[in-house]
Amino acid sequence: MKNSPWHRISVLAFFALLAQLGTGLARATPSVPSDPTALFKENCAICHERPETKAPSVAALRQLNAQRIWQTIEIGVMQPMAKGLSPEQRLQIANWLGAKEDNKRYEWLETRACRRETPATLTGEENWGMGRHNMRNPSGVELTPGNVAQLELKWSLALPAVSSMRSLPVVAGDTIYLGGQDGKLLALDRETGCVRWHLAVDGTIRNALTLERTPDGINTLFFADEPGTVYAVNAVTGALRWKAPVKSHPMSIVSGSIAYHNGRIFVPISLFEVMVAASPQHECCRAHGGVIALDARSGARIWHYGTTPEAEKTTLNSAGTQMWGPSGAAVWNRPTVDAKRGVIYFGTGENASSPATNTSDAIIALDMANGQPRWIFQALRDDAWNLGCNFKTANCPKENGPDFDFGAPPILVKDGKGKGKGDLLLAGQKSGEVFALDPDAGGAVVWRHHFLPNLSHFLGNGGIHHGMASDGERLIVPISDPVYPGYSPQPGVHAMSVADGRILWSHRIVRGCEFVADKPGAKPIADTLGTVTSASPWPECPRLYSPSAPPTLANGVAYVATLDGKVRLFDADSGRLLRVLETNRPFQTSNGVDGHGGAIDAGGVLVSRDQMIVSSGYGMFGQMPGNVLLVYGFGKSK
């Protein structure tokens, strides 16, 4: 089952599928409002009660703000797909699903206010990759294998009416910047969690924040909302500097974090059309991935690279619908900046329709000056796929590929070959394979290692999802693997030698509890894949438990977060497990909002000086929702 699009679009993206399927929203009667329970059952159960889609449960959806759901359906990215419903019906679904509006919901922003400016000296390690090479190996960290046992929760914050904490925070000086699913951007005091300033934007903030100092001397936060608008915000005052739309197609989105270099930002462009393509009536497919370069001071567009040419008409499918291609090759990850060579590197996903191109499942090197490709390394040819293949509808491309994206960004390691022999580019694929590429030889393979050689197609939560980490000598590789009938999962964490790909140590990750489908007399697992075992979205024994989030490696400790809400801390030298922290539980938060942790995904763990910072909750893909930011440190908790 496809993970990345379910994993990287909002819960409302499921309505895109519903609106297009013949048994979905298009079947609703526009002129007559329906009972909301019956309306949801008729139109939405196709995903939310169908295990193979792994859509969020109703319990998870109910964590969301009704106004935000309605806005996304009515005027946001889902508006074209919800056209089969009347305005009354769209509002009914949003109100039935979402948390009720409460004027007191955001009172904590005032009661916890400590407003002041937030100046900071930037180190260049503040962002998703903790450096522009995406190594996730920050310096200046005081946590060590000898003292992490003393970490305790210092303070916590919960966001109301939120089910996913996807946007990785940024720490600079004494401030934590946090973007929310509710469209709020917050500047928090890192020692107490009080609110220095806050800003509301037009849509959900789902990609990680990027903090950089622009050539005019202003510390600036860059991020995108879900509809595809990029924002630049003064990080000192919270004032909006500019915003610019970057959608190249109605079904484009921005999912990966934004990269910066020398006064330009580089925005990765993704898409959700592979989901909508499940409908045989959808003219699949025209959206494609890419990267857009903008001027960091003004938002003016400098260049746009598309991962495929513009789509043209191809054939009619068996349902008589016009097909288009090429398409797809989404860019889900943060570009890696190579200032020495003047290029950025990024990975791509599968094609969404035929014909397949040489830019899918690839690592691409672009010239930063003009957006022209320097070289392309394609790991797998002819990988064209969309959700129509899972539903066996007429839109499945003839290739019916395995869907082995490069969802994770490549890591640039200086002198990765050792002894002055040259740099290496390390890339992990959803197939479970790791590649070491030579950036000076057109991306030639130096070494490769396959952790899941028996994985023939993407099963959901398989392989390397969001990233790896390296200190220049070691590479920490999380392998996420699903539980499926007839397949033996192999989730775990591995340390590899950067120079030659040798395995230094491995740690198998086990669930550690009895999942309901494993019990005698339980329903077959295929009937329980997308469900929880109780009315709660937080079952005692979660089905998903492997490491999908990127690890962090700092000062001899590897931090690995998993989908069951745990954070495992390993000694990076030996692989010895130092500690396990549990976040899948309720929290009495510092801001007084009801809080609960859940699955940890997408952003992973952030470490800075003497603190470990975790965003817990990811209410997508059948995972456990949550709404908490957890800050661990030493000494007395606040």
Secondary structure, DSSP 8 states (H G I E B T S, - for coil): ---HHHHHS-TTHHHHHHHHSTTSGGGS-TTS---HHHHHHHHTHHHHT-GGG----HHHHTTSBHHHHHHHHHTSTTTTTTTTS-HHHHHHHHHHHSB---TTTTTHHHHTB----------S--STTSSTT-----SS----TTTGGG-EEEEEEE-TT--B--S--EEETTEEEEE-TTSEEEEEETTT--EEEEEE-SS-B-S--EEEE-TTS-EEEEEEBTTSEEEEEETTT--EEEEEE--SSTTEE--S--EEETTEEEEEEEE-HHHHTTSTTS-----B-EEEEEETTT--EEEEEESS---EEEEE-TTS-EEEES-B----S--EEETTTTEEEEE---BSSSS--TTTTEEEEEETTT--EEEEEESSS--B--HHHHHT-TTS-TT--------S--EEETTTTSTTS--EEEEE-TTSEEEEEETTTTTEEEEEEES-TT--S--SS-B--S--EE-SSEEEEEEB---BTTB----EEEEEETTT--EEEEEE----S--GGGSTT---GGGTTT--SSSSSS-SS-S--S--S--EEETTEEEEE-TTSEEEEEETTT--EEEEEE-SSEEE-TTSSEEE-----TT-EEEETTEEEEEE-B-STT-----EEEEEESSS--
